[in-house]
Amino acid sequence: MARYEDEIQELKQRIAKLERQMAFLLQSQSLDYRDEPDQGPSAEMINLVRAGKKIEAIKLYREMTGVGLKQAKDFVDSLGK
């Protein structure tokens, strides 16, 4: 059992290292990575914008997509038009 726990711990460390390397590479090239294809705004996001809660909508969009603050703000601003 301990052998599997050691292997799992080693794999977690390797994954964490790969994630740091990927983040560095993306940042150095000014690129954004999205886990999921862009499916447009969620209903929750639209409701937040309609209620005048743009900051909450921006936070939600950033959580959903992982984009930067400016990109999220621009996206949310485009919903209000």
URFENNOR-V688059 format. One record per pair of residues at least 6 apart in sequence whose C-alpha atoms are under 6 Angstrom apart, sorted by the first residue. I is the first residue (numbers start at 1). J is the second residue. D is the distance in Angstrom with one decimal. If there is no record, write none. Layout:
I/J/D, I/J/D
//
This chain:
34/65/5.7, 45/57/5.2, 48/57/5.6, 58/72/5.5, 58/73/5.8
//
